[in-house]
């Protein structure tokens, strides 16, 4: 079991329950060290006076708030300690809000809240059940690690989750930040209906386990390839083109037609390609003679159709799904390929397998 990062008491009204806070997420980012080129020497950062270029001892460093350019108000460590938010001993729920009223942009990080002992499970379960039925979240201020947070406590999957939130003045106004936002755009009923049909055709179930960080996998594969001395080829690939306004309806129709064909063919809807299976064929011995029988001709026609169908299926896959298939087929240099290059490599591998069969 993980160790809690904070323990205290959760209160709402006259009801209180001792709880423990646990980290809910973790990062799998690939981390690199900085080295001097041509050596294995680590590069370190130093605190340097930008005017003199000399290194400054940690004890000689103070904090300064810039009022105007070059003018600072110096704040001493003991002055900050006097107003430093102490560690909260309690999470006092000030009120409850409907979850549907909270814009997801306000949520920041997520933590698990669990009962601190079996004797508190009943009170804990009561709050979990009540919040779930009400569809509400409790709001509370909470201080941790020298910072004060606005938090939301909600019920999810039989336990309580605590979400740290952004304050209102931390959320930027999209009208000031984003340019070229549409004001009044005329859309025909047919365009809207076709777009809604396309969304419906491409609807999938939310299965978080099927989505993963393909970039992280490719970085790790890149390291392994370089460690094994394999050649690395890098290609930027073609840049995507935006849909022309004139061709919008045509693009919607073609997208909808492709989605319908995929559905009729019984293709699985897009996920992450984790279930893609590796296929292999045993080469047949022909004795070097050309077979001109009707059966052979039918086989060639079937192979051509299979090739066309396979190409169409590959065009419907995401880069993650293509990369998974390339991994199953052990295609070299796949970690450096673009989506189009992965599709081309898989098509070539398919032709080679069909030629050998």
C-alpha positions in Angstrom: 0.0 0.0 0.0 1.2 3.5 -0.8 2.1 5.9 2.0 -0.3 8.9 2.4 1.2 12.3 1.5 -1.1 14.0 4.0 -3.4 13.0 6.9 -6.1 15.0 8.6 -9.8 15.3 9.1 -12.6 15.9 6.5 -15.6 17.8 7.9 -19.0 18.8 6.5 -21.5 20.3 8.9 -21.1 18.5 12.2 -19.9 15.3 10.6 -16.1 14.6 10.5 -14.0 11.7 9.3 -10.2 11.2 9.6 -8.8 10.8 6.1 -5.5 10.3 4.2 -4.5 11.8 0.9 -2.8 9.8 -1.8 -1.3 10.6 -5.2 -3.7 9.5 -7.9 -1.5 9.9 -11.0 2.1 9.4 -12.1 4.3 10.5 -15.0 6.1 8.0 -17.2 8.1 10.7 -19.1 11.5 9.5 -20.3 14.1 11.6 -18.5 17.5 12.5 -20.0 20.7 13.9 -18.3 22.6 16.7 -19.9 26.1 15.7 -21.0 29.0 17.6 -22.7 29.1 16.4 -26.3 31.9 13.9 -26.9 32.1 12.9 -23.2 30.1 11.2 -20.5 30.5 14.2 -18.2 27.3 15.5 -16.6 26.5 19.2 -16.9 25.5 21.0 -13.7 23.7 24.3 -13.2 25.2 26.9 -11.0 23.7 30.1 -9.4 25.7 32.9 -11.0 25.5 36.6 -10.6 24.5 37.8 -14.1 26.5 41.0 -13.7 29.8 39.7 -12.3 29.6 36.1 -13.7 30.7 34.8 -10.2 28.9 31.9 -8.4 26.7 33.0 -5.5 26.3 30.9 -2.3 22.8 29.7 -1.5 22.8 31.6 1.8 23.5 34.9 0.0 20.4 34.6 -2.2 17.2 36.5 -1.3 13.9 36.9 -3.0 13.1 40.2 -4.9 9.8 41.3 -6.3 10.3 43.5 -9.4 8.4 46.8 -9.2 9.8 48.5 -12.3 12.7 47.4 -14.5 15.8 47.1 -12.3 14.0 48.1 -9.1 13.1 45.4 -6.6 11.4 45.0 -3.2 13.5 42.6 -1.2 11.6 40.0 0.9 13.5 38.1 3.6 12.8 34.4 4.3 11.6 35.1 7.9 9.1 37.7 6.5 7.6 35.1 4.2 7.4 32.6 7.1 5.1 34.9 9.0 2.5 34.7 6.3 3.4 31.2 5.1 0.2 29.0 4.9 0.6 26.3 7.5 -0.2 22.7 6.8 -4.0 22.2 7.0 -5.1 19.8 9.7 -8.7 19.7 8.3 -10.5 19.9 5.0 -13.7 21.9 5.9 -16.3 21.6 3.1 -17.8 25.1 2.8 -20.6 24.0 0.4 -21.7 21.6 -2.3 -22.1 22.4 -6.0 -23.5 20.5 -9.0 -20.6 18.9 -10.9 -22.3 19.9 -14.2 -21.9 23.5 -13.2 -18.1 23.3 -12.9 -16.2 23.8 -16.2 -13.4 21.1 -16.5 -10.9 23.9 -17.2 -10.9 24.7 -13.5 -9.7 21.2 -12.5 -5.9 20.7 -12.0 -4.5 17.7 -10.2 -6.4 14.7 -8.7 -5.7 12.9 -5.4 -7.4 10.0 -3.7 -9.0 10.5 -0.2 -9.3 7.4 1.9 -10.5 6.7 5.5 -7.7 6.6 8.1 -8.7 3.4 9.7 -11.4 0.8 9.5 -13.4 2.3 12.3 -14.1 5.3 10.1 -15.4 3.4 7.1 -19.1 3.8 7.8 -18.9 7.7 7.9 -16.6 7.6 4.9 -19.0 5.3 2.9 -21.9 7.6 3.9 -20.3 10.6 2.3 -19.3 8.6 -0.8 -22.8 7.4 -1.3 -24.5 10.7 -0.6 -22.2 12.7 -3.0 -22.7 10.1 -5.8 -26.5 10.2 -5.5 -26.6 14.0 -5.3 -24.2 14.4 -8.2 -22.4 17.2 -6.3 -18.9 18.1 -5.2 -17.8 19.7 -1.9 -15.7 22.8 -2.2 -13.0 23.5 0.4 -9.8 25.6 0.9 -6.8 23.4 1.6 -3.1 24.2 2.4 -0.4 21.8 1.5 3.4 22.1 0.9 3.4 25.9 1.3 0.5 26.6 -1.0 -3.2 27.2 -0.6 -5.6 25.4 -2.9 -9.2 25.6 -3.8 -10.3 21.9 -3.9 -13.4 19.9 -5.0 -14.2 16.6 -3.3 -16.4 14.2 -5.3 -17.4 10.6 -5.3 -16.1 8.3 -8.0 -15.9 4.6 -8.2 -16.7 4.0 -4.5 -14.2 6.4 -3.1 -13.6 10.1 -2.7 -11.4 12.1 -5.0 -9.9 15.5 -4.2 -9.2 17.8 -7.2 -7.1 20.8 -6.8 -8.6 23.7 -8.8 -7.5 26.9 -10.5 -8.9 30.1 -9.1 -11.0 32.2 -11.5 -8.3 34.8 -12.1 -5.9 32.0 -13.2 -8.1 31.0 -16.1 -7.4 33.1 -19.2 -10.2 34.7 -21.2 -10.4 32.8 -24.5 -11.7 35.8 -26.4 -8.4 37.6 -25.5 -6.1 34.6 -26.0 -7.5 32.9 -29.2 -7.5 34.8 -32.5 -9.9 34.2 -35.4 -12.7 32.8 -33.4 -15.9 32.6 -35.4 -18.6 35.2 -34.5 -21.5 34.5 -36.8 -21.0 31.8 -39.4 -23.7 30.6 -41.7 -24.0 26.9 -41.6 -26.6 25.0 -43.6 -28.9 22.5 -41.9 -27.4 19.8 -44.2 -23.8 20.6 -43.1 -24.8 20.4 -39.5 -26.7 17.2 -40.0 -23.9 15.5 -41.9 -21.4 16.5 -39.3 -23.6 15.1 -36.6 -24.0 11.8 -38.5 -20.2 11.6 -38.9 -19.7 12.1 -35.2 -22.3 9.4 -34.5 -20.6 7.0 -36.9 -17.2 7.6 -35.2 -18.5 7.3 -31.7 -16.5 4.9 -29.5 -16.6 3.7 -25.9 -14.3 5.4 -23.5 -11.7 2.7 -22.6 -8.7 4.5 -21.0 -6.6 1.4 -21.0 -6.6 1.4 -24.8 -4.9 4.8 -25.0 -1.2 5.2 -24.4 1.7 7.5 -25.0 3.2 6.3 -28.3 5.8 9.0 -28.3 7.2 7.7 -25.0 7.4 4.2 -26.6 9.1 5.5 -29.6 11.7 7.4 -27.5 12.5 4.2 -25.6 12.7 2.3 -28.9 15.0 5.0 -30.3 17.3 4.5 -27.3 17.3 0.7 -27.8 18.0 1.0 -31.5 20.9 3.4 -31.0 22.2 1.1 -28.2 22.1 -1.9 -30.6 23.8 0.2 -33.3 20.9 0.2 -35.7 20.6 2.8 -38.4 18.2 5.7 -37.5 16.4 7.4 -40.3 14.4 10.6 -39.6 11.7 12.0 -41.9 9.3 14.8 -41.2 6.7 13.5 -43.7 4.1 15.6 -45.5 2.4 18.4 -43.6 -1.4 18.0 -43.1 -3.6 20.2 -45.2 -6.5 22.2 -43.8 -10.0 21.5 -45.2 -11.0 24.2 -47.7 -14.2 26.0 -46.9 -15.5 25.4 -50.4 -14.8 21.6 -50.1 -16.3 21.3 -46.6 -19.5 19.6 -47.6 -17.6 17.2 -49.9 -15.1 16.4 -47.2 -18.0 15.6 -44.8 -19.7 13.4 -47.3 -16.5 11.4 -48.1 -15.7 11.0 -44.4 -19.2 9.7 -43.7 -19.0 7.3 -46.7 -15.7 6.0 -45.4 -17.1 5.5 -41.9 -20.1 3.6 -43.3 -17.9 1.3 -45.4 -15.8 0.5 -42.4 -18.9 -0.3 -40.4 -20.3 -2.5 -43.1 -16.9 -4.3 -43.4 -17.1 -5.1 -39.7 -14.0 -3.2 -38.8 -13.5 -2.4 -35.2 -13.7 1.3 -34.3 -10.5 3.1 -33.6 -8.8 2.7 -30.3 -5.1 2.3 -29.7 -4.4 -0.9 -31.7 -3.4 -2.9 -28.7 -5.4 -5.9 -29.8 -3.9 -6.1 -33.3 -2.7 -9.6 -33.9 0.4 -10.7 -35.8 -0.3 -12.9 -38.8 2.1 -15.2 -40.7 1.8 -17.3 -43.8 3.8 -20.4 -44.7 5.3 -20.1 -48.2 4.0 -22.6 -50.8 6.3 -24.6 -53.1 5.3 -24.0 -56.8 8.3 -25.6 -58.4 9.0 -22.5 -60.5 6.1 -23.2 -62.9 3.4 -20.7 -63.8 0.0 -21.8 -62.8 -2.6 -20.7 -65.4 -5.6 -22.7 -64.0 -8.9 -20.9 -63.3 -8.3 -21.5 -59.6 -5.0 -19.7 -59.8 -6.6 -16.8 -61.6 -9.3 -16.6 -58.9 -6.6 -16.7 -56.3 -4.9 -13.7 -57.9 -8.1 -11.7 -58.0 -8.8 -12.5 -54.4 -5.2 -11.4 -53.5 -5.8 -8.1 -55.4 -9.0 -7.6 -53.5 -7.3 -8.4 -50.2 -4.6 -6.0 -51.0 -7.0 -3.2 -51.8 -9.1 -4.0 -48.7 -5.9 -4.2 -46.5 -4.8 -0.8 -47.8 -8.2 0.7 -47.1 -8.1 -0.8 -43.5 -4.7 0.7 -42.9 -5.8 4.1 -44.0 -8.4 4.0 -41.2 -6.0 3.3 -38.4 -4.3 5.8 -36.2 -0.6 6.2 -35.9 -0.6 4.3 -32.6 -2.4 1.4 -34.2 -0.1 1.4 -37.2 2.9 1.5 -34.9 1.6 -1.5 -32.9 1.2 -3.5 -36.1 4.7 -2.5 -37.2 6.0 -3.7 -33.8 4.3 -7.1 -34.3 5.9 -7.4 -37.7 9.3 -6.2 -36.4 9.6 -3.5 -39.1 13.0 -1.8 -38.7 13.3 1.9 -37.9 9.6 2.1 -37.1 10.2 4.4 -34.1 11.4 7.2 -36.4 8.6 6.9 -39.0 5.7 9.2 -39.6 2.1 7.9 -39.9 2.3 7.7 -43.7 5.6 6.0 -43.6 4.3 3.4 -41.1 1.3 2.7 -43.4 3.6 2.4 -46.5 6.0 0.0 -44.6 3.0 -2.2 -43.5 1.7 -2.3 -47.1 5.1 -3.4 -48.3 5.3 -6.1 -45.6 1.8 -7.3 -46.6 2.8 -7.5 -50.3 5.9 -9.5 -49.3 3.8 -11.9 -47.2 1.3 -12.4 -50.0 4.1 -13.0 -52.6 5.7 -15.6 -50.3 2.3 -17.4 -49.8 
